């Protein structure tokens, strides 16, 4: 597990009303680590935030944590 994945998971669980439904998957692809975040449908809006501000902040935190590990990181918010 990378620091970026841990950061995304901690923030998502803190914002979620159903923290047990948070699922974070790390997928390496072409030199970039993609972190896929899946949550309960009602909680996804809380993590994305108004005009995507919270999602942007989560992506910024994950990018900074990835740089500490020497990785490029992208965060995808999945609605299943």
C-alpha positions in Angstrom: 0.0 0.0 0.0 1.2 3.5 -0.9 0.9 6.7 1.1 -1.4 8.1 -1.5 -3.8 5.2 -1.2 -3.8 5.6 2.6 -4.4 9.3 2.4 -7.4 8.8 0.0 -8.9 6.1 2.2 -8.6 8.1 5.5 -10.1 11.2 4.0 -13.0 9.3 2.3 -13.8 7.4 5.4 -13.8 10.6 7.4 -16.3 12.3 5.0 -18.5 9.2 4.5 -21.7 8.6 6.4 -21.2 4.9 5.8 -17.4 4.4 6.2 -17.7 0.7 5.9 -18.8 1.1 2.2 -15.6 2.9 1.2 -13.4 0.8 -1.1 -10.0 2.0 -2.4 -8.2 0.1 -5.1 -4.7 0.8 -6.3 -3.9 0.0 -10.0 -0.5 0.6 -11.6 -0.8 1.6 -15.2 1.9 2.9 -17.6 4.1 4.5 -14.9 1.1 6.0 -13.1 -0.7 4.7 -10.1 -4.5 5.0 -10.4 -6.4 5.1 -7.2 -10.0 4.1 -7.6 -12.4 5.2 -4.9 -15.8 3.6 -4.7 -18.4 4.6 -2.0 -22.1 4.3 -1.3 -24.1 6.4 -3.8 -25.1 9.0 -1.3 -21.6 9.5 0.0 -20.0 10.0 -3.4 -21.5 13.5 -3.6 -20.0 14.4 -0.2 -16.5 13.4 -1.3 -16.8 15.3 -4.6 -18.1 18.4 -2.9 -19.6 21.6 -4.3 -18.2 22.3 -7.7 -15.7 19.5 -7.2 -13.6 21.4 -4.6 -13.3 18.5 -2.2 -12.4 16.1 -5.0 -9.8 18.5 -6.1 -8.4 18.7 -2.6 -8.3 14.9 -2.3 -6.5 14.7 -5.6 -3.9 17.3 -4.5 -3.3 15.4 -1.2 -2.9 12.1 -3.1 -0.5 13.7 -5.6 1.6 15.1 -2.8 1.7 11.8 -1.0 2.6 10.0 -4.3 5.5 12.4 -4.8 7.0 11.3 -1.4 7.0 7.7 -2.8 8.3 8.9 -6.2 5.1 8.0 -8.0 2.6 9.8 -10.3 -0.9 9.4 -8.9 -4.4 9.9 -10.3 -7.6 9.5 -8.3 -10.8 8.2 -10.0 -14.1 8.5 -8.2 -16.2 5.5 -9.2 -20.0 5.3 -9.0 -21.1 1.6 -9.0 
